[in-house]
Amino acid sequence: MKLDWHSSVLTRTTIVDQNYKNTQNVRRFMVEQCGEGFRFDRDFMAWIRNGTAKNLGDVVDEWKRRH
């Protein structure tokens, strides 16, 4: 079943798949996890979509590592 990135409940274990979208729902999740300073940038978005298996917990951890 395809995840609806716009409205599904997101957790750190949510798998980032080939259908991943940078939605407001994802942004809200990331702000909750990373703080108000969270921002998407091109390099980070490219890393998210680089084809390596990851979940949203990995995405949060990578953003924190970079900032």
Buried (B, 14 or more C-beta within 10 A) or exposed (E): EEBEBEEEEBEEEBEBEEEBEBBEBBEEBBEEBBEEEBEEEEEBEEBBBEEEEBBBBBBBBBBEEEE
